[in-house]
Amino acid sequence: MSFLPAVIAWPLRVIFISALVALQCLLLLWFLYAAYDIRLHPIKDFGYIIHEFDPWFNYRAAEYLAEHGLYKFLHWYDYMSWYPLGRPIGTTIFPGMQMTAVAIWEAMKMLPTTTIQMPWYLLALRPAVSVLKRWGFMFMPNIKKTMDIAPMSVNDICCMIPPWFGSYASLFTGLLAYEISRSVNAGLMATGIMAIIPAHLMRSVGGEFDNEAVAVTAISMTFWLWLLSVRTPMWWPVGILAGISYVYMVAAWGGYIFVLNMIGLHAAMLVGLGRFNTGVHKAYTLFFLIGTAGAMQIPVVGTTPIRSLEQMGPLLVFFGYQVLAFCDYQRRKHNMGALEFAKFRAQMILLLAAVLVGIVVMLYPTGYFGPLSSRIRGLFVKHTKTGNPLVDSVAEHQPANPSMYASYLNLPLDYAVLGGLVCLWNRNNGFWFLCLYGFIAQHFSGKMSRLVLICGPIVSVAAGIWCGFLMDLLLEPFLLLLGKKGYTDPTEGDAKSSDSGKAAPSSGKAAPKKAAGKKGASSGAIDWTLEEYEEDQRPGGAAQLLCIVQGQIYAQIPQANLTTYRETRKNLDTNPAFVLGRVGLSLVLILYVCRLVLLLLLLLLYFLFLLLLLLYVCP
């Protein structure tokens, strides 16, 4: 309902939403620039200098690739590495970062050396930027009248890749938070947190040309594309992009095993939660086939995706998905009942297990399956006992301590759990991924301190969801005042369905469309707008079981309590006094956060406003 006449409310709502979108866009650009600017401090202080040992080695490899080309790079035996023995470089390193640097270098060589005038609308922002700087706002850009464009050297590009990819990592982390929460404000805040979180900063400052500077961007991008591909069944083609992104991740960093197993575990979890459907099957199949085929083209990886023990889990999930898809096809074809389908699926799973056991028994004596790598073993055995002196001697392979989490994750870590609780009310596929990612990152970073790096994205996402939730609460009263539809009693919708002669579905979701022209089809046709459209029709599916349990829980709550809650919740969104009170409180908090006036003065004005409002409503 609208508290203002439609002639006034509609224009005001358009203006408010337009201003809000413009502010969100400006904040997004500011956060991305902050991620870039904060990583430029070493370059501003010391110039374009590669620092630390590993970045120097990576830069030397990139320089060789730029000078001699890809073929010679892949066959390069460097006698200066591990002198005097030497080592093959092209087949023992992950070349994705070097290839990225050289690709940027080749593209920038085509740029002309010129000077361009900045557009007038950017120059018009210079006074506003100066005022914000005087007010203490950090990371404000220096808008010059002209900008020089010219090619860059390989050295300069290698120095600048960490700041560039730091902005990209922040952007993809924000997209990941949006995909989980479906809140623009949550994605925006996750972008800002990821821009400055020390867990990512420590590996992505200017001049630190290391694999992790590029890999975190690839991790966030791959996870976002994977969740996008399983959002609803119609999004399964995005699995192709997720597979391509994973291939880039494999080329960039050896931590690709974490990404593969995370997605494999999430795919297996979806089956257990009753969220397996045709779209999820197609998305994971495309991701796994494209990702595995692409990974095997990288020399340092080779055939390990189908031989190493740490990658067998996602392979088993792939085989299991094919069996489940075959079972669903047979169920629809033969119109199976609940008991018949359960027996058939159990038989197919047992048959798959027997075949896999037979293959393992045949191949294991031949040495086909490789052992766990030294770093993977280091996650499961005590420090200094992996058997590899090089791995055991590195300090960052030691277990993490609580002070490291406080230093590298800081305040967002305190809000991460609150973000998870917010997502608990909207348990989509992304929520379960958030829980899985958080648990695995926390567990394994405790075993190896360098893995605190992978905690950066998930902590930023969870903390961003919490901050976005608070922002949504502050903005909602203004939208309600301007005509946004508020809370509605779910029992009213059920009554309308009953009056129309159509029974509401037991799961609480829209009834699926009927199959057209399909003989003997007992279940409805595919409704691409539903996330679990098949599970609602599968006899004994986990989604049905969850609905039954939820119904039993609600049945134990007295109806009077539910009615009281619904009436109270409805009044908060429809009663003029409550809505205006929420608007006033939101203004107080927003102004306080912006530090425009003192909190005490704001509270006094707010209570005066409430008093006048009560006198007006209750004369």
C-alpha positions in Angstrom: 0.0 0.0 0.0 1.0 3.6 -0.5 0.8 6.2 2.3 0.9 9.0 -0.3 -1.4 9.8 -3.3 -0.3 7.8 -6.4 0.4 11.0 -8.3 3.0 11.9 -5.7 4.2 8.5 -4.6 5.2 7.1 -8.1 7.5 10.0 -9.1 9.1 10.1 -5.7 9.6 6.4 -5.8 11.3 6.6 -9.3 13.5 9.4 -8.1 14.4 7.6 -4.9 15.2 4.3 -6.7 17.2 6.2 -9.4 19.2 8.0 -6.8 19.8 4.7 -4.9 21.0 3.0 -8.0 23.3 5.9 -8.9 24.8 5.8 -5.4 25.3 2.1 -5.5 27.1 2.4 -8.9 29.4 5.2 -7.4 30.1 3.1 -4.4 31.0 0.1 -6.6 33.4 2.2 -8.6 34.9 3.6 -5.4 35.4 0.1 -3.9 37.1 -1.1 -7.1 39.3 1.9 -7.2 40.1 1.4 -3.5 41.2 -2.2 -4.2 43.5 -0.9 -6.9 44.8 2.2 -5.1 45.7 0.5 -1.8 47.8 -2.1 -3.6 49.8 0.6 -5.4 51.6 1.8 -2.3 54.8 -0.2 -2.9 54.9 1.2 -6.5 54.3 4.7 -5.4 57.1 4.5 -2.8 59.7 2.4 -4.6 58.7 2.4 -8.3 58.0 -0.5 -10.6 60.2 -3.1 -8.8 59.5 -6.8 -8.5 60.1 -7.8 -4.9 60.6 -11.2 -3.1 62.1 -14.4 -4.5 59.1 -16.1 -6.1 57.9 -13.0 -7.9 61.4 -12.5 -9.4 61.4 -16.1 -10.7 57.9 -15.6 -12.1 58.9 -12.4 -13.8 62.0 -14.0 -15.3 59.7 -16.8 -16.8 57.3 -14.1 -18.2 60.2 -12.3 -19.7 61.5 -15.5 -21.4 57.9 -16.2 -22.7 57.6 -12.7 -24.1 61.0 -13.0 -25.9 61.0 -16.5 -27.2 57.3 -17.5 -27.5 55.1 -20.2 -26.1 56.7 -23.2 -27.8 60.2 -22.5 -26.6 58.9 -21.6 -23.2 57.2 -25.0 -22.8 60.5 -26.7 -23.8 62.8 -24.4 -21.8 65.4 -26.1 -19.6 66.8 -23.3 -17.3 70.4 -24.0 -16.1 70.2 -20.9 -13.9 67.5 -22.5 -11.7 68.7 -24.9 -9.0 72.2 -24.1 -10.3 74.2 -26.1 -11.4 71.7 -28.8 -12.0 69.0 -26.7 -13.7 65.4 -27.6 -14.1 62.7 -27.7 -16.9 60.5 -24.7 -16.5 57.7 -25.0 -19.0 56.6 -28.4 -17.7 57.0 -27.8 -13.9 55.3 -24.4 -13.3 51.7 -23.2 -13.7 52.1 -20.8 -16.7 48.7 -19.0 -16.4 50.1 -15.9 -14.8 53.0 -15.5 -17.2 50.7 -16.1 -20.2 48.3 -13.4 -18.8 51.1 -10.9 -18.5 52.4 -11.5 -22.0 48.9 -11.4 -23.4 48.4 -8.0 -21.8 51.8 -6.9 -23.1 51.0 -8.0 -26.7 47.7 -6.2 -26.6 49.2 -3.0 -25.2 51.8 -2.9 -28.0 49.0 -2.2 -30.4 48.0 0.9 -28.5 49.2 4.2 -29.9 51.3 6.6 -27.8 48.9 9.5 -27.4 47.4 11.9 -24.9 43.6 12.2 -24.6 41.4 14.8 -22.9 39.3 13.7 -20.0 35.6 14.0 -20.7 33.7 17.0 -19.2 31.6 14.9 -16.8 34.7 13.5 -15.1 36.2 16.9 -14.8 33.0 18.1 -13.2 33.6 15.7 -10.4 36.9 17.3 -9.4 35.4 19.7 -6.9 33.4 17.0 -5.3 36.4 14.7 -5.0 38.4 17.6 -3.4 35.6 18.1 -0.8 35.5 14.4 0.0 39.3 14.4 0.5 39.1 17.3 2.9 36.4 15.4 4.9 38.8 12.5 5.3 37.6 10.0 2.7 40.4 7.7 1.5 41.2 6.3 -1.9 39.9 9.3 -3.8 41.3 9.3 -7.4 43.2 12.2 -8.8 41.3 13.4 -11.9 43.7 15.1 -14.3 42.7 17.1 -17.3 44.6 14.7 -19.7 45.6 11.0 -19.6 48.6 9.5 -21.4 48.2 6.2 -23.2 51.3 4.2 -24.2 52.5 0.6 -24.3 54.0 -0.8 -21.1 57.1 -3.0 -20.6 56.8 -6.6 -19.3 58.3 -5.5 -16.0 55.7 -2.8 -15.5 52.9 -5.1 -16.4 54.1 -7.7 -14.0 54.2 -5.1 -11.3 50.7 -3.9 -12.1 48.9 -7.3 -12.4 48.4 -7.7 -8.7 46.5 -4.3 -8.3 44.5 -4.9 -11.5 43.5 -8.4 -10.4 42.8 -7.2 -6.9 40.0 -5.1 -8.3 38.7 -8.0 -10.4 38.8 -10.3 -7.3 36.7 -7.8 -5.4 34.2 -7.5 -8.2 33.7 -11.3 -8.5 33.5 -11.7 -4.7 30.7 -9.1 -4.8 28.9 -11.1 -7.6 29.4 -14.3 -5.5 27.7 -12.6 -2.5 24.9 -11.3 -4.7 24.3 -14.8 -6.1 24.1 -16.3 -2.6 21.9 -13.6 -1.0 20.2 -12.0 -4.1 20.8 -8.6 -2.4 22.5 -5.8 -4.3 23.6 -4.2 -1.1 25.2 -7.4 0.1 27.2 -7.8 -3.1 28.2 -4.1 -2.8 29.5 -4.5 0.7 31.3 -7.8 0.0 33.1 -5.9 -2.8 34.2 -3.2 -0.4 35.4 -5.7 2.3 37.3 -7.9 -0.2 39.0 -4.7 -1.5 40.8 -4.1 1.8 40.8 -7.5 3.6 44.5 -8.3 4.6 44.1 -12.0 3.8 44.0 -11.0 0.1 46.2 -7.9 0.4 49.2 -9.9 1.6 49.4 -11.7 -1.7 48.3 -9.0 -4.2 50.3 -5.8 -3.6 52.0 -4.1 -6.5 55.3 -5.8 -7.5 54.4 -9.1 -5.9 54.0 -11.0 -9.1 53.0 -14.3 -7.5 50.5 -16.9 -8.5 48.0 -16.2 -5.7 47.6 -12.6 -7.0 45.8 -14.0 -10.1 44.4 -17.2 -8.6 42.1 -15.6 -6.1 40.4 -13.8 -8.9 40.0 -17.1 -10.7 38.6 -18.8 -7.6 36.0 -16.1 -7.0 35.0 -16.1 -10.7 34.7 -19.9 -10.9 32.6 -20.2 -7.8 30.3 -17.4 -8.9 29.8 -19.0 -12.4 29.2 -22.4 -10.8 26.5 -21.0 -8.4 25.0 -19.1 -11.4 24.8 -22.3 -13.4 22.8 -24.1 -10.7 20.5 -21.1 -9.8 17.6 -22.6 -11.7 17.5 -25.4 -14.4 17.5 -22.8 -17.2 20.9 -21.5 -16.2 22.8 -24.8 -16.9 24.7 -23.4 -20.0 26.7 -21.2 -17.6 28.4 -24.4 -16.7 30.4 -24.0 -19.9 31.8 -20.7 -18.6 32.5 -22.2 -15.2 34.5 -24.9 -16.8 36.5 -22.4 -18.8 37.1 -20.3 -15.7 38.3 -23.4 -13.9 40.8 -24.2 -16.7 42.3 -20.7 -16.2 42.4 -21.4 -12.5 44.3 -24.6 -13.1 46.8 -22.8 -15.3 47.4 -20.1 -12.7 47.9 -21.9 -9.4 48.3 -25.4 -7.9 45.4 -24.7 -5.5 43.0 -25.7 -8.3 42.5 -28.9 -6.4 40.6 -27.0 -3.7 38.3 -25.4 -6.3 37.6 -28.8 -8.0 36.8 -30.6 -4.7 34.7 -27.7 -3.4 32.4 -27.8 -6.5 32.4 -31.6 -6.4 31.4 -31.6 -2.7 28.7 -29.0 -3.4 27.3 -31.1 -6.3 27.2 -34.2 -4.0 25.5 -32.1 -1.2 22.8 -31.0 -3.6 21.9 -34.6 -4.2 21.6 -35.3 -0.5 19.5 -32.2 0.0 17.1 -33.2 -2.7 18.2 -30.4 -5.1 19.4 -32.6 -7.9 17.6 -31.8 -11.2 18.3 -31.9 -14.9 19.8 -28.4 -14.8 22.3 -29.2 -12.0 23.2 -32.4 -13.9 23.9 -30.6 -17.1 25.8 -27.8 -15.4 28.1 -30.2 -13.4 28.6 -32.4 -16.5 29.7 -29.5 -18.6 31.9 -28.0 -15.9 33.7 -31.3 -15.2 34.2 -32.3 -18.9 35.4 -28.9 -20.0 37.5 -28.3 -16.9 39.1 -31.8 -16.9 39.8 -31.7 -20.6 41.3 -28.2 -20.4 43.3 -29.0 -17.3 44.9 -32.0 -18.9 46.4 -29.7 -21.7 48.6 -27.9 -19.1 51.9 -29.7 -19.0 52.4 -29.6 -15.3 49.0 -31.2 -14.7 48.9 -33.8 -17.4 46.8 -36.8 -16.6 46.6 -36.2 -12.8 42.9 -35.3 -12.9 42.0 -38.9 -13.7 44.9 -40.5 -11.7 45.6 -38.6 -8.5 43.8 -39.6 -5.3 42.9 -36.0 -4.3 40.9 -35.6 -7.5 39.0 -38.9 -7.4 36.1 -37.4 -5.4 34.8 -35.1 -8.1 35.3 -37.9 -10.7 33.0 -40.2 -8.6 30.4 -37.4 -8.3 30.5 -37.1 -12.1 29.8 -40.9 -12.5 27.1 -40.7 -9.9 25.4 -37.8 -11.6 25.2 -39.8 -14.9 23.6 -42.7 -13.0 21.0 -40.4 -11.3 20.2 -38.8 -14.6 19.7 -42.2 -16.2 17.4 -43.2 -13.3 15.3 -40.0 -13.7 15.0 -40.7 -17.4 13.7 -44.2 -16.8 11.3 -43.0 -14.1 9.7 -40.5 -16.5 9.7 -43.0 -19.4 8.1 -45.9 -17.5 6.0 -43.9 -15.1 7.5 -45.6 -12.0 5.9 -45.4 -8.6 7.6 -44.5 -5.4 8.7 -48.0 -4.3 9.6 -49.1 -7.8 11.7 -46.1 -8.4 13.5 -46.4 -5.1 14.4 -50.0 -5.8 15.6 -49.2 -9.3 17.8 -46.3 -8.1 19.3 -48.5 -5.4 20.1 -51.2 -7.9 21.8 -48.7 -10.3 23.9 -47.2 -7.5 25.0 -50.7 -6.4 25.9 -51.6 -9.9 28.0 -48.4 -10.3 29.8 -49.2 -7.0 30.5 -52.7 -8.1 31.9 -51.5 -11.5 34.1 -48.9 -9.8 35.4 -51.4 -7.3 36.3 -53.8 -10.1 38.1 -51.0 -12.0 40.1 -50.0 -8.9 41.1 -53.6 -8.2 42.3 -54.0 -11.8 44.3 -50.7 -12.0 45.7 -50.3 -8.5 48.4 -53.0 -8.8 49.6 -51.3 -12.0 50.5 -48.1 -10.2 47.9 -46.2 -12.2 46.7 -44.1 -9.2 49.2 -41.6 -7.9 49.8 -40.9 -4.2 48.7 -37.7 -2.5 51.0 -34.8 -3.1 53.3 -33.6 -0.3 51.3 -30.4 0.3 48.0 -32.4 0.4 49.6 -34.8 2.9 50.7 -31.9 5.0 47.0 -31.1 5.6 46.3 -34.4 7.2 49.5 -35.3 9.0 51.5 -33.4 11.7 53.9 -30.8 10.6 57.5 -32.0 9.6 56.2 -35.5 8.9 55.1 -35.3 5.2 58.4 -36.9 4.1 59.3 -34.0 1.9 62.0 -31.8 3.6 61.2 -28.8 1.3 57.6 -28.8 2.2 58.3 -29.4 5.9 60.8 -26.5 6.1 58.6 -23.7 4.8 57.1 -21.6 7.6 53.8 -20.9 5.8 53.1 -24.7 5.8 52.9 -24.7 9.5 49.5 -24.7 11.3 47.8 -21.3 11.7 47.1 -19.8 15.1 44.2 -17.6 16.3 46.3 -14.4 16.1 46.7 -15.0 12.3 42.9 -15.0 11.8 42.6 -11.8 13.8 45.4 -10.2 11.8 44.4 -11.3 8.3 40.6 -11.5 8.6 40.1 -8.8 11.2 36.6 -7.4 12.0 34.8 -9.1 9.0 35.5 -12.5 10.7 33.2 -11.4 13.6 30.3 -10.7 11.2 30.8 -13.8 9.1 28.6 -16.0 11.3 25.9 -13.4 11.3 25.9 -13.4 7.5 25.4 -17.1 7.5 22.4 -16.7 9.9 20.9 -14.2 7.5 21.1 -16.7 4.6 19.5 -19.3 6.8 16.1 -17.9 6.0 16.7 -18.3 2.3 18.3 -21.7 1.9 19.1 -21.7 -1.8 21.9 -23.6 -3.4 24.2 -20.7 -2.6 23.6 -20.9 1.1 24.8 -24.5 1.2 27.8 -23.5 -0.8 28.5 -20.7 1.7 28.4 -23.2 4.6 30.6 -25.8 2.9 33.2 -23.2 1.8 33.4 -21.7 5.2 33.8 -25.0 7.0 36.5 -26.3 4.6 38.4 -23.0 4.5 38.5 -22.7 8.3 39.5 -26.3 8.7 42.4 -26.5 6.3 43.7 -23.0 6.9 44.1 -24.2 10.5 46.3 -27.0 9.2 48.4 -24.8 6.9 48.8 -21.0 7.5 49.2 -20.1 3.8 45.6 -21.2 3.2 44.3 -18.3 5.3 44.3 -16.7 1.8 41.3 -18.7 0.7 39.4 -17.5 3.7 39.4 -14.0 2.3 36.6 -14.4 -0.2 34.2 -16.4 1.9 34.7 -14.1 5.0 34.1 -11.1 2.7 31.0 -12.7 1.3 29.5 -13.6 4.7 30.3 -10.2 6.3 29.0 -8.4 3.2 25.7 -10.3 3.4 25.3 -9.2 7.0 26.1 -5.6 6.2 23.9 -5.7 3.2 21.1 -7.1 5.4 21.4 -4.1 7.7 21.4 -1.7 4.7 18.2 -3.4 3.3 16.5 -2.9 6.7 17.4 0.8 6.7 16.2 1.4 3.2 13.0 -0.7 3.3 10.9 1.9 5.3 11.5 4.5 2.6 10.3 2.1 -0.1 7.3 1.1 1.9 6.4 4.8 2.4 6.6 5.2 -1.4 4.3 2.3 -2.3 6.4 -0.9 -2.0 4.2 -3.9 -1.1 5.0 -5.0 2.4 4.5 -8.3 4.3 1.4 -10.3 3.3 -0.2 -13.1 5.4 0.5 -16.4 3.6 -2.8 -17.7 4.8 -4.5 -15.1 2.6 -2.9 -16.6 -0.5 -4.1 -20.0 0.5 -7.6 -18.7 0.9 -7.6 -17.2 -2.6 -6.3 -20.4 -4.0 -9.2 -22.3 -2.3 -11.8 -19.8 -3.5 -10.6 -20.3 -7.1 -11.0 -24.0 -6.8 -7.2 -24.7 -7.1 -5.5 -26.4 -4.2 -2.2 -24.8 -3.1 0.8 -27.1 -3.5 2.0 -28.7 -0.3 5.6 -27.5 -0.9 4.5 -23.9 -0.9 5.7 -23.3 -4.5 3.8 -22.7 -7.7 2.2 -25.8 -9.2 4.2 -27.1 -12.2 2.9 -26.8 -15.7 1.2 -29.9 -17.2 3.0 -31.8 -19.9 1.6 -31.2 -23.3 1.3 -34.1 -25.7 3.1 -36.6 -23.6 1.3 -39.9 -23.2 1.2 -41.4 -19.8 3.0 -38.5 -18.1 2.0 -38.5 -14.5 4.2 -35.6 -13.5 4.1 -32.1 -14.8 6.3 -30.8 -17.5 9.4 -28.8 -16.7 8.8 -25.4 -15.1 12.1 -23.6 -15.6 11.3 -21.0 -13.0 11.5 -23.5 -10.1 14.8 -24.6 -8.6 13.8 -28.1 -7.6 11.0 -28.7 -10.0 11.7 -32.4 -10.2 12.0 -33.0 -6.5 8.5 -31.8 -5.9 7.3 -34.7 -8.1 9.8 -37.4 -7.2 8.3 -39.8 -4.7 10.2 -39.8 -1.5 12.5 -37.0 -2.6 14.4 -35.1 0.1 12.5 -31.9 -0.7 9.2 -33.6 0.1 10.7 -35.0 3.3 11.9 -31.5 4.3 8.4 -30.1 3.7 6.8 -32.8 5.8 9.3 -32.1 8.7 8.7 -28.4 8.4 4.9 -28.9 8.4 5.2 -31.0 11.6 7.2 -28.3 13.3 4.7 -25.6 12.4 1.9 -27.9 13.6 3.4 -27.8 17.1 3.2 -24.0 17.3 -0.1 -22.7 18.7 -2.2 -21.1 16.0 -2.8 -18.0 18.2 1.0 -17.4 18.4 1.3 -17.6 14.6 -1.6 -15.2 14.1 -0.1 -12.7 16.6 3.2 -12.8 14.8 1.6 -12.3 11.4 -0.5 -9.4 12.6 2.5 -7.8 14.2 4.6 -8.3 11.1 1.9 -6.9 8.9 1.4 -3.8 11.0 5.1 -3.0 10.8 4.7 -2.7 7.0 1.2 -1.3 6.8 0.5 0.9 9.8 1.4 4.5 9.1 2.8 5.2 12.6 5.1 2.2 12.5 6.3 3.0 9.0 7.0 6.6 9.7 8.8 5.6 13.0 11.0 3.2 11.0 11.7 6.0 8.5 12.8 8.3 11.3 15.0 5.6 12.9 16.6 4.8 9.5 17.4 8.5 9.0 19.0 8.7 12.5 21.2 5.7 11.8 22.2 6.7 8.3 23.1 10.2 9.4 25.1 8.8 12.3 27.0 6.4 10.0 27.8 9.3 7.7 29.0 11.3 10.7 27.1 14.3 9.7 25.7 15.1 13.1 26.1 13.9 16.7 24.2 10.8 17.7 22.8 12.4 20.9 21.3 15.2 18.9 19.8 12.8 16.4 18.2 10.7 19.2 16.7 13.8 20.8 15.2 14.8 17.5 14.0 11.3 16.8 12.2 11.0 20.1 10.6 14.4 19.5 9.5 13.2 16.2 7.9 10.1 17.7 6.1 12.2 20.3 4.6 14.5 17.7 3.7 11.4 15.6 1.9 9.8 18.5 0.0 13.0 19.3 -1.1 13.2 15.7 -2.2 9.5 15.4 -3.7 9.3 18.9 -5.2 12.8 19.6 
